[in-house]
Amino acid sequence: MKNVVLNQMIEEISEWKRDIDFAFEELSKKMNRLVEPLKKTSHSFILEKIEHYQQLIINQNTKFNKMRRCLEEHEFRLKFINVQQEDLNVLILQHQSYRNEWEKGHLEYLALTMKFNGFFVDQLNSIVSFSNN
């Protein structure tokens, strides 16, 4: 029973780490996409928005980096420490805490992605209308 629980937690951590790695790639692409409007405009409003989204992306990357390190430490404990039954209960509680952090961080990432996509479409439209004036 103990090994089944440990293996389930380890598998869940592996899934979260894969999701974080995917998010890192996507955040990097978003950061690169912010360079495109910089080449096409010098309007202060758009530049301020770009800076705002760059900071949001940096903050999200920082949160995911911290989360990934915590998950790796937790995974190490699950894999390599001889777990007694009372320790297993503590590890399960810690794991539930990491799950809650992951869910919160993932929702923040999804919200950032939605806002970013809306911003990017709006700003491309603004750049087109500014350049036509």
For each residue, the residues with C-beta under 8 A, 3 or more apart:
1: 4 5
2: 5 6 83 85 88
3: 6 7
4: 1 7 8
5: 1 2 8 9 88 92
6: 2 3 9 10 78 79 83 88 91
7: 3 4 10 11
8: 4 5 11 12
9: 5 6 12 13 78 91 92 95
10: 6 7 13 14 75 78 79
11: 7 8 14 15
12: 8 9 15 16 95 99
13: 9 10 16 17 71 74 75 78 98
14: 10 11 17 18 75
15: 11 12 18 19
16: 12 13 19 20 67 71 98 102
17: 13 14 20 21 68 71 72 75
18: 14 15 21 22
19: 15 16 22 23 106
20: 16 17 23 24 64 67 68 71
21: 17 18 24 25
22: 18 19 25 26
23: 19 20 26 27 60 64 106 109
24: 20 21 27 28 61 64
25: 21 22 28 29
26: 22 23 29 30 113
27: 23 24 30 31 57 60 61 64 109
28: 24 25 31 32
29: 25 26 32 33
30: 26 27 33 34 53 57 113 116
31: 27 28 34 35 54 57
32: 28 29 35
33: 29 30 36 120
34: 30 31 37 38 50 53 54 57
35: 31 32 38 39
36: 33 39 40
37: 34 40 41 46 50 120 123 124 127
38: 34 35 41 47 50
39: 35 36
40: 36 37 127 131
41: 37 38 46 47 126 127 130 131
42: 47
43: 46 47 126 130
44: 47 48
45: 48 49
46: 37 41 43 49 50 123 126 127
47: 38 41 42 43 44 50 51
48: 44 45 51 52
49: 45 46 52 53 119 123
50: 34 37 38 46 47 53 54 123
51: 47 48 54 55
52: 48 49 55 56
53: 30 34 49 50 56 57 115 116 119
54: 31 34 50 51 57 58
55: 51 52 58 59
56: 52 53 59 60 112 115 116
57: 27 30 31 34 53 54 60 61 112 116
58: 54 55 61 62
59: 55 56 62 63
60: 23 27 56 57 63 64 108 109 112
61: 24 27 57 58 64 65
62: 58 59 65 66
63: 59 60 66 67 105 108
64: 20 23 24 27 60 61 67 68 105 109
65: 61 62 68 69
66: 62 63 69 70
67: 16 20 63 64 70 71 98 101 102 105
68: 17 20 64 65 71 72
69: 65 66 72 73
70: 66 67 73 74 98 101
71: 13 16 17 20 67 68 74 75 98 102
72: 17 68 69 75 76
73: 69 70 76 77
74: 13 70 71 77 78 91 94 95 98
75: 10 13 14 17 71 72 78 79
76: 72 73 79 80 81
77: 73 74 80 81 91
78: 6 9 10 13 74 75 81 83 91
79: 6 10 75 76
80: 76 77
81: 76 77 78 87
82:
83: 2 6 78 87 88 91
84: 87 88
85: 2 88 89
86: 89 90
87: 81 83 84 90 91
88: 2 5 6 83 84 85 91 92
89: 85 86 92 93
90: 86 87 93 94
91: 6 9 74 77 78 83 87 88 94 95
92: 5 9 88 89 95 96
93: 89 90 96 97
94: 74 90 91 97 98
95: 9 12 74 91 92 98 99
96: 92 93 99 100
97: 93 94 100 101
98: 13 16 67 70 71 74 94 95 101 102
99: 12 95 96 102 103
100: 96 97 103 104
101: 67 70 97 98 104 105
102: 16 67 71 98 99 105 106
103: 99 100 106 107
104: 100 101 107 108
105: 63 64 67 101 102 108 109
106: 19 23 102 103 109 110
107: 103 104 110 111
108: 60 63 104 105 111 112
109: 23 27 60 64 105 106 112 113
110: 106 107 113 114
111: 107 108 114 115
112: 56 57 60 108 109 115 116
113: 26 30 109 110 116 117
114: 110 111 117 118
115: 53 56 111 112 118 119
116: 30 53 56 57 112 113 119 120
117: 113 114 120 121
118: 114 115 121 122
119: 49 53 115 116 122 123
120: 33 37 116 117 123 124
121: 117 118 124 125
122: 118 119 125 126
123: 37 46 49 50 119 120 126 127
124: 37 120 121 127 128
125: 121 122 128 129
126: 41 43 46 122 123 129 130
127: 37 40 41 46 123 124 130 131
128: 124 125 131 132
129: 125 126 132 133
130: 41 43 126 127 133
131: 40 41 127 128
132: 128 129
133: 129 130
